[in-house]
Amino acid sequence: MTARPLPESTPAAEGVDALGVHAFLDALEADPQIAPHGLLVLRHDRVVAAGWWAPYTPGRVQLLYSLSKSFTGSAAGLAQAEGLIDLDAPVVSYFPEFAADITDLRSRAVRVRHVASMAAGHTSETLQRALALDPRDLVRGFLLLPPDRDPGAVFAYSQPATYALAAIVQRVTGQSLTEYLRPRLLEPLGIAQAFWQRDRAGREQGFSGLHATTDAVARLGQLYLRGGRWQGRQLLPREWVSEATREQIPTAPHLAEQERRDWDRGYGFQFWMSRHGWRGDGAFGQFCLVLPEHDAVVALTSETVGMQAVLDLVWEHLLPAFGPAPLTGRAKADTALRERLAALALSAAPGRHAPPGRGDDWSGTPFTPRGGTCPDLPGLTGAALTGDGRGWTLTLTEDGHRLPLRIGPDDWTVTEDPLPVAVSGGWTDAGTLTLDVAVLETPHRLEVTCSLPERTFTARWRTAPLGPGPLRSRRAPRAASA
């Protein structure tokens, strides 16, 4: 399926001041803790700003982490509309094989609406405790963990709650989440690529694991902005959208209004309430911001640990840019913004693309992990550098698998197999090779440094992925199985 492009317009025609978008881009790029990957701004149903920071591109899928939850919630809304899910039914009723094991009255009272709204009655994250109770089936482990309070009484952001919701959808439909969503939501929205990781039970995770493009995030946001309607079709029930995007449970009832920030405004059905509108978000800076008061959607994929800082920049710079349409006399500003968006790029790491001198000392030299192991990636056991007429390649060995990292001559050198990566950097002196490795289907980047005098190397994540796994597994599932 080839997705139809979203309708486009100029910022001025839709009442968006291009200077405000410039200011937002300036602020993003000035913060060393934020590495933006892709951005789409929609106003009045049209794209007014779109850009990707090289080496990231429009068609590249990226792990969305907990932004996956908003897609899971959409699947639950569809299943409810088809009469397959009852929000007021106990979760355990969908898993009768566990009924005899679940004896706690509060556990038996957890309803579908409670897991949809993170209000199962636990007071903190349950993932590790649920896995300890049943490593093979997270639903059973979750239900075996008695809630601390009555279901519906308290909010706790908890991965197994969404996992249980996703498992219910997969059970009642007999399909995976992506199989169920594809004809009902993904294809009508024009989302051609969506790949979801599965767990050891064979279920798609639901709470995380979805790989999709920035464009797909924007389309989901636009669907919710329009009450579930898309190009004349009601894809999601308006009632579900209304319930999903209002506060179902307070997230910080102890805070005064003036103290509340963007995680303190309440939770809906797999959406957060914000100081402005509502949002889906995922770890390390994946955002779907829906701003009904401005008739706008902002989709952003990135790498950062400062997620509140990103939202603060949106509120500070983008919101003031939204005004009445059209704006006049802004052609030059719109053109400058379009040219800037077309030329976005992440700064490449410094370094020469070839070693000083002939490079004979480097060619074929084996490197071992400094200190005996790479704590971030303990499966990495060695590295070796080779050169040919086209340049140099550093090959990492991980659990017997080889991962070549091609160096130069461009700022970022992209290779797709066996893992989609982009490499920048090079030799910073005669004895040191330093590479910045963007693992392109995730938010993450790896820093690799080789020391010729020591014959050692280090490999460290800039932001460590959530969950264990070898480097070669950090890609979309459809690629991993190829």
N, C-alpha and C positions, 0 to 999 in steps of 0.2 A: 504494500500500500504506500503510495506517495502522498504525503500530507500536503493539503492546500495551505499556502502561506497565510498567516493572519493578515487581515487588512491593515494597510499602513497609511499614515498621514504625517504631516509635519507637526512639530510641537505647537507652533503658533496657531495652526488651524484648529487645534483641540484645546487651546487656552493654556498651554504649558510654556512657561518661560525657559528657553534653552539655557539661559545663564544659570538658572537654578540646578539644572541637570549637570552642567559643567561644575558647579560648586560641589555637588554630590560626588562626582567622579574625582575631583581634586581631593576631597576629604578621604575617600576610600583609598586612593593611591598614596596619600601622605601618611597613612597609619601603617607602621611596620608590622602590626599584628594582623592585618587584613590582606589577604591575597585574593582579589576578586577573579572569578572565572567567567561568568556570563550574566548579562543583565537584560531584562526586557521591561519596559514601562508602557502600559496600555492606558489610554484615556478615551472615554466615549467609544469603546469597542475597537479602537485602532491602536496599532503599535506606533508610538511616537519616538521611542529610543530603543535601540537594540545594539548590543555589542558584546564581543567575546575577547578576552585577553589572551593573546597567543602565549602558549601553544594550544589553548582551548579553542574549540570551533563549534559552530551551531549544531552540527549533527552528532556531537560527542555526548554519549550518555554518561551520567555520573551517579555514584551512590548518593541517595538522598537522605540516608539515615532516617530520623523520625518524621520527616516530611512524608514518608511512606504511610504513616498513620492516616493522613487525610484521604488517601486513595482507599485504604481499608475501610474507613468510615463511609465512603461513597458506595463501596460494595455492599455494606450492611444496609444502607438506605435503599438501595435497589432491591435487595432481598426482602426487606420489610414490605416494600411496595408490591412485591410479587406474592406476598402472603407466606413466605418461607421462614420469616423470623418474627417473633413476638417480643417487643422490647420489655414486656413485663413478665416474660417467662423466666424461670430460674435457669442459670447457665447449666447446672448439672442435668437439667432435663434433656439437653441435647447430647449428653454423654451418659446414657443409661448404664454403660459398662463400668462406670466409676461410682454409681449411686450407692452401692453397699459400702464403699470405702469412705465416703464423705459423710461423716456423722455430726460434725459441728453444725449447730443450727444457723449460725451466721453464714458459714460457707454455703449451706443449702439455700440461704435466702438471697444470695447474690444474683441479681437479675441481669439480663442483657443490657438494659440501659445503664446499669452501674458500671459494667466493664467498658461500655462505649464512652462514658464520661469520667473515667478514672475515679470512681467513687465506690469501689468495692468494699470499703471499710478498713483497709489496711492504712497505716499511718506513714509508711515509707516504701521505697522500692522493694519489690518482692522477687526480683529475677533470681538472684543467687540462692535465696532460701527455697524457692520453688524448684530450682534445678537440683538442689541437694535432696529434696524429698522424692523427686522422680527425674533422673537425668534423661530418661527416654521419652517422656511425654510431659511437656510443660503445662498442658491444661490440667492434668491430674495433679502435678506438683502444686500448681496454683490453688486448686480447690482443696487440697490437703492442708493448706496453710490457713489457719483460722484468722479471720479479720479481727483487728483490734477494737473496732467500733461497729455499730450496726451499718450495714450497707446503705449508702446514700447519705451518710452523716458527715463524711470527711473526704477531702481530696488527697490523693497520693499518686504522683506520676509513676506509673509502674508498667514495665514492658509486658508482663504476662497478662495484664488486663486486655490490651489490644490483641495479644496473641490469641487469647480465648475468643475474642470477637471474630478474628480472622478464621479461627478453626471452626467456629459455628457456621460461617458463610461457606467454607469449603465443604463442610459435612452436609448441609442442607441442599447445596447445589450439585454436589458430586463433582465439582470442578476446582481447579486452582483459582486463586484470586485473579490472575491475569487472564485465564481462560474465560472466567465469568464476566470480567470487566470488558474484555475486548469487543464483543459485538454491541454491548449495551452502552459503553462509555468511551473506551479508548479509540475505536475506529470512528464513531461519529464525531469525536473531538479532533480527529486528525493526528492522533498520537500513534506514530508508526513503531516506535521502539519503547518497550517497557519490559524489563527483565527482573524477576524477583528471585532472591536467594531462598533456598529451602533449608529446613533443618533436618536433623537426623530422623525425625518421624515422617519426612517426606512432605511436610506442609510448607507453603510459602510463609515467611516469617510474620508478615503483617505489620509488626511494630517497627521494622526496619527492613533493609535488604533490597529495596526497589531501586533499580537503576533506570533513569530517564533523563531527558534533555531539559535544559532551561525552558525551552519552548513548551514542553509538556506541562511544566509547572505553571506557566503563564496561562495555558488553556484551562487548566483546572480552576485557577483563580477566577478567570473570566466567567466560567460556567457558574460558580457560586455567586459572583457579583450579580449575575442575571437571574438569580433564583432557580438555577437548575435548567435554564432554557438555553439552547444553542441553535442558531440558524433556523429558527422557527419550530424546533422540536423541544419538547419537555423531556430531557434525558433523565434528570433527577427530580423526584417529587418536590414541589415548592415547599411542602410542609417539612420534609426532611431538612432541606437547606436552612429553613427558618430555625428549626430546633438545633441543628448542628452548630449554628453560628451565633447562638445566644448562650448566656451563662447558665449551665446546668448545675454547676457546683462552684462555690467560691474557692479560690486558690490561696488567698491570704486574708481571711476574715478578721484577723487581729490587727491589720494595718489600717491606719487612717487613710482617707482618700489621697491626701497630698503626698503620702509616703509610697504609694503604689507605683511600681514600674510595670514592665510589659509581661512579666510572668505572674503578676499579682492581680490580674483583672478578671479571673474566672476562666473556666474551661467548658467547652461545649461537647459536641460529639466528635472527638478527634481533631478539634480546632481549638486554638488559644484565642481568648479575647485580648485585644491590645488597647493601648491608649487611643489608638485610631483604628477603627474597624476590627478585623479579626485576621488570623493567620494560621497557616501550617508552617512548622519549621523543623529543621533537622540539625543534628550536631555539626559543628564546624562551619556553620554559616549557610545553610540551605533555607531559603525563605520563599513563601508564597503569601504576599501581603495583599489583602483585599480591603480597599478603602472606599466604602460606599458613599461617604460624605463628599468624596472628591470624584466619584465615578471612575475609579482608577484601580489598576492592579500593578504590583511590582513583583517581579520574579528575579531572584538572585541566587546564583550558586557561587560558592567561594570556599576558602580555607581560613578559618579564624577560630580562636577560642573566645573572642570578645563579641559574642552575639548581641548583647545589649548595646554595645558601642555601634554596631551596624544599624540597629533600629534607631538609635539616637541621631545618627547621621541622616537617615531617611526623614525623620520628623523635623530636623533642623533645616535641611536643604531642599528636599523634594516637595514636602507639603506646601511651603510658601510659593513654589513654582506653579501650583495648580490654581488657575483663575478662570474668569469668564472667557468663552470662546466667541469669535477668534481674536487673537492678538494681531495688531497691525504693525508694519514696519520692522518685522523680525526676520526677514529673509536671510540676511547676512549671518545672524546668530544661528539660525537653523542649519545653514550650510556648514558653518564651522563645527557645530555639534555632530552633524552627520560624518564629516571628515574625521573628526576625532574618534568617533565610535568605530569607524572602519579601520583605524590604525592602533587600537588598543593592544598592549602587550605587557606581560610580566617582565620585570627586569631579569636579565640573564645573569648567572653567577660569573664573576670575573675569572679570567684565565686564558692562556694561549691554547690553541687547538692542537698543538704539537709540542713535544718536550724540547727544551733548549738543546741545541747541538743535534747530533745525528739520532739520538734516542736509543742507541744500542743498549745502554744500561737498563732501559725500561722494557724493551721488547722481550716478551716471554717470561718476565720475572714473576714468580708466584708470590702472592701476598697472603698472609694469614691474619685472622682477627687479632687486633691488639688486645692483650690481656687474655687471649685464648678463646674469647667468644664475643659475639655482638649481642648485648643484652636485649636490644629491641627486636632482633631477628636471630634467635639462637640457631636456626637451621643453616645460616650462612657459615660456610667452612673455608672458603677460599676465594681469591680473585686473581686474575691474570690479565695482562695487557698485551695486545697484539697490534701490529701496524701493517698496513698494506698501502698500495698506491692511492687509495681513496681516503685514507685517514687512519684513526686509531679507535680501538674498541676495548673497553674494559668488560670482561666477562666474570660475573659473579656465579659462584656455585652454591646452591642451596639444597641440602638433602639429596645431592646427586643430580639436581636439575641445573641447567645452565641458563643464565640470563645475560645476554649481551647488551651493553650500554654503548651506543655509538656516539662518538665525540665529534662535534663540529661538522662543517665549517660555519653553519648558521648559528644564530643566537640560541635557538632551540632545535634539536635534532630529534625527530619523531620516528619511532619504530612501533609496529603493531604486534608483532609476535616475538616470543611467546607471551608477552605482557605489553599492553599499550603504555608506552612511556615516552616522555620528552626529556632530553638531557641538555643541560647547559653547563658552562664552566670549562675547566681545563687546568693547565699547569700554572700554578701561582709562583713557583720558583723551581729551580733545577731538581729539587728533591720531593716536591709535593704536587699531587694531582687531587683536585677537589671538584666534585660533580654535584650538581643539584638535579635530582631525578624526580620529575613530576609523574606520579602514577595516575594516568589520565582519567581512568574510570572511577576514581575516588577523589575526595577532597585533598589527599595527602601528598606530601613531598618527602623524599628521602635524601639525606646528605651523606655522600660517600667520599672519604678522604683516604688516599694511599700515600704512605711514606716510603720513599725509596731507601733512605739510609736504614730504616728499621725493618723493611720488608713486611710491613703490617698495614692493615686497613681498618677503618671504622665505618659503620653504617648506622645512622641515627634518623628516626622520624622527626620531622619538624613538629608535627602533631600526630601522636600515636593513634592508629585506628582503634575503634572500639571493638573488642573481641579479638581472640587469638587467631592466628593463621599465617601461613607462609606468604612470602612476598608474591609468589606466582598466583596465589588465590585472589589477589586484589584486582579483580576485573568482573565485568558483568557475567552472569551465569551462562548466557548463551555462548559467550566466547570461551569460558572455562571448559565447557563440555565439547567444544569443537575439536 
